[in-house]
Amino acid sequence: MDAPDGSGHDRGPGPLRVASIASLTPLEELDADPFLVDSRSQHAMCARWAAERGHVVTRELLVHALRPDHEILWDDVDAGLVDLFVVPCDRVLHAAIGSPDTFAKECARRGIRVETAGLAEPAYDAEMKARVHRRLSMPTAGYDGC
């Protein structure tokens, strides 16, 4: 029997649980497409989208060209811990998932929605790109971009 929220899981009342998907894009792409490299801003967009709808992000995925059947996508869904996926935009989906069409079909088969946040992306100036570059190029030094 399908749950009232259409997720396929019989979960109690409460907010929908969201897995946000961000792309793991090489730092070399920073000048060409800074948002695609800036996974922190991607996850923040997904979190804002979820919060605006009363949902809660329970999982953040950071992936690149991942197979649509990869267990990292489905473990929390199968455990009943994720009700829907959200990506910031189609560009991120295409970079993060190897076959977005196959992923969408698998989501439909499992009764899991895939949403696109579609909010305004940050405007990247030289200073903002430099912060992203520092954060991604110095993670072992303890720099977290704050």
Secondary structure by P-SEA (a helix, b strand, c coil): cccccccccccccccbbbbbbbbbcccccccccccccaaaaaaaaaaaaaaaacccccbbbbbccccccccccccccccccccbbbbccaaaaaaccccaaaaaaaaaaacbbbbbcccccccccaaaaaaaaaaaaccccccccc
